[in-house]
Amino acid sequence: MQGRSRGGATATVEPDSGALLYGLVPGDVELVDGYADGLDEPVGPVALVRHGDVAALVSEVPLDVRLGRPEDLLAYRRLLDAIAVTAGVPVLPVRFGTVLANREAVGEALAARHDEYRAALADLDGRVEYVVHARYAERPLLSGILAEQPEAADLYERLRGQPADAALEARIRLGEIVHGAVEHRRASDTGRLVDTLAPYVLAYVPQPPRHEQEAARVAFLVDRSRRADFEAALAELADEWREWATVRLVGPAAAWDFSGPDRAG
């Protein structure tokens, strides 16, 4: 996808099919081979439905096809990430699996919120998303908690070598102390991560942990002109944390976490 000119591909939807929506883009873009590969057959090729200054990326999909396989979700994300990052076009994701009756219905949906979508796309122009994941190393994490929590250290020593079903109350108490300490440290480290990267970003969204050893998970919206600065600052922080946490960067990608609570769907 590149260029900005009127015309181009449009979607034709048969009566026993619907129009699967991927995302919204500015109305003057064109589809280019290699940047617009959607879901596999029997889902049709990606095409554009335009209304004013906004266009929808759609594919014809048989109504009896069940969507939601891992490969479907991967293709959906890959398409929108390629448009946003490789082609450099702002894209507003539509909730995965959104199917409208036909292209006329898509056009009506664009018309109903045209100005809102146009403004949202303008806000995302020239910007990409990164997600930073940090995960604690188990041994340094536990050692730090025991050093800071005398009660936990005492319980740990009492329970060492005992069967797993022994001293249940003590094990529960130790678990509570460790859990609270991890939450406290996670909040502190998430704050440190945000403070370090804030000078290089436009917005950020802390995300809930997906693992008990997760130190931080934050999505950042970054202007393309600051990508190198952002990545360098993160690399420096990751080096500081290397003894007790692993830092992983995902992106650049489409602005999945900065497109409104319901995206465009």
N, C-alpha and C positions, 0 to 999 in steps of 0.2 A: 504494500500500500504506500503510495507516495503521490505527490502532485496534488494540485487543487484546481479542478476544472469541473464544470457541470456536465451532466450526462453520465454515461458509464452503465455498468451492469444493473439490472433490476431483477427482482425475484418474482417468479411465476409459481403459484402454488395450486396444485390440483385439488378438486373437491374432497378427496379422501385423505388429504394431507393438511398439515398446518405449517405455520412459519415459526421456526425455532429462532429465538433471538439470542445473540451473543453479547452485543454491546452497541453503544452509540458512538459515533465519530462526527467530526465536522462535515457539513453537507457537501463540501467541494472536493473531497478526496476521491481517489480512484483505486480500484483493486489491482494489485500487481502480483503475478505468479511468485510463489515462494513466501509471501507474507500473509496469505489469506487461506490457509488450509484449516478446515474445520473438522467436524466429526467424520468418521468413515461411513461408507455405504451401509445401510440404505439412505442415510442422510445425504441430501444433495449438496452441491458446491455452495460456497459462500457467495452471497450477492448483496447488493445495497438497495434499500428502500429509502428514498429521500423525501424530506419535507422541509422546505426553507433552508435554514442554515444547519440542519441536523440530519444525519442519516443513520439508519440501523443496519447492522450486519446480521443477515439472516440466512438460513438454509431451509429448503423444503424438507419436511420430515413426515413420513407416514404416521398416521395417528395411532397405529397399533404398535409402534416401536417403543420399547421401554428404555428410557435414558437413565444414566446414573452409574454405568460401569466405570471402574477406575480409569480405563482408557478414554472414556468420554470426557470425564472431568479434566484429564491431562490435556486432551486436545483443545478443550475450551480455554483453559488457562494459557496454553502455548500460543494459541491464536492471538489473544488479547495482549499477551506480553510481547509478542513479535511486533504487533502494531505500535505499541507504546514505546518500546525500546529500540528495536531495529529500524522500523520505519519512522519513528519519531513523531507519531501522530497521537494527540490526546484521545483517550478512549474511556468511556464511562461504562463499566461492566453492568450487564443485566443479570439478574439472579439466574443461576444455571437451571435449565429445564423449563424456562418460560416459553410457552408456545401459544401463539395467537392464531385465529382462524385462517387468515390470509394476509396478503400484503396490504390490502385496503385497511384492514384492522390495525396493522402496524403503522401505516400512515396516520390514521386517526389518533393512535396513542402518541405519536410524535407531535401532532398538532395540539393535543390537549395540554402538553407541558413543554412546548417548544422553547419558550424563553428561559425556563428553568434549566432545561438540558443544555441550551447554548451557553448559559452562564457557567454551568458546572464544567463544561468542556474547556471554556476559557480559563477557568481556575487551574485546570490540570495541564495546560499547554506548557511544554518544556520541562515537565516534572516527572519524576519516577519514584517508585517506592523501593525501599530496602527494609528487610526485617533482620534484626540482630538477635541471635539466640546465644545465651551464655549458660553453661552447665557446670556445676561444681564437680570437682574430683572428690570421690567419696572419702578417702582417707584424710586429706587435709581438712575437709568439711567437719568430719566427726572430731578430729583432733582439736580443731579450733573451738568447737562447742564445749568439749570436755574441759578445755583449758579455761574457758570463761564461765562455766557453770559448775560450781563445786558439787551441788546436789546431783547433777547428771554424772559427774566423774565418780562420785561415791556409789551410785546405783550401778554404773557400768562395771566397776570393780567387783561389787557383790554378786553380779549376775554372770560374770565371766566363768566359763566352764560348766555352768549349770545347764540341765536339760531345758529345751525350749518351753516345756509346759510347767516349769518350776517358777515360783515367785511371780505369779501372773500380775498381781497388783503393782509390784515394783517395775515390771516390764512396761505396763501401761503408763506408769508415771514417767519413766524414762522416755518413752515414745512421745508423750505430751511435751516434755521439756525440749526434746530435739526438734519436734515439729514447730514449736513456737520460736525457737532460736533460728531455724531456717527461714521462717516467714519474716522475722525481723531483719535478718541479713539480706534476704532477697529484696526487701523494700529499700534497704540502704544501697545495695549494689545497683538496683534499677535506677535509683536517683543519681548515682555516680555516672552511670552510662548516659543517661539523658543530659546531665550537666556537661559532660565532656563533648557530646555531639551537637548540642543545641546551637552553637554558633554557625553550624554548617547546614542546618535544616530549616524547612518552612513550617513543619508541624510534626507531631509524633503522637503515637497511640500505644500506651502500654497494654500488653495482652496478658491474659491469665496464664499461669504456668500449666504446662502439660505433663510435667514430671516433677516428683518431689525434690529432685536434685537441680532443678532449673534455677539458675541465678538471676536471669532476666530474659524477657522476650518483649521487644519493642519494635513497632513499625515506624519508619521515618519517611517523610515526604521530602525529597531532595531536588533542588533545581539542577539541571544538567550541568550548569557551569560550576557547581560546587561538588560534583561527584568525587573528583580526585582528592579534594581537601577532606571530605567526609571519610573516604576510605583510608586515607593516611592517619587521621585522628583515631579511627577505630583500631587500626593496626598497632598504633602506639599503646592504646589501652589494653589490647589483647596481650601484648608483650608484658605489660605490668602484671596482668592477671595470670600468666601462664603457669605459675606454680600451683594454683588452686582452682582454676576454672578454664574451660575450653570455650572460646568465642567463635561463633560461626556466622557468616554473613550470607544472606539469601537475597539475590537481586543483582542488578536492577530489574524491576518488573512493573507491570501496570499498577496504578494506584488503587489496589484492591481495598485498602483500609481507609481510604480518604475520599470515597465516592458517595457518602451519605449512608444512613442506617439501612436503607432498602435498595441501595444502588439505584438503577433506573427501572427496576422491576416493581 
